[in-house]
Amino acid sequence: MSDEKKSIGRVSTANQIVAGIGVGDKTTLGKLAKQVDDVVVVGGGKSNMPVAITAVRHALNMAESFGLMRLTKPTDTLVERIK
């Protein structure tokens, strides 16, 4: 066995954070990406907000395609869980 720490992945973290949004809850892409980045850093990874934003955007687009989220984009992407 290796003594190396395995860092937490942004994609799986983004999926978990998006799945954890409650029905009726509203947030933004930026806030969700910050949560993902914080979890990765605490887990031993390096901060990388552009990658966190991309991971969250993909998770949100998938949730939206299943009818679970409503995304609106005036400046930052606003997120609302609807189902």
ABEGO torsion letter per residue (X at the ends): XBABBBBBBAAAAAAAAAAABBBGBBBBAAAAAAAAAAAAAAAGBBBBAAAAAAAAAAAAAAAAAAGABBBBBAABBBBBBAX
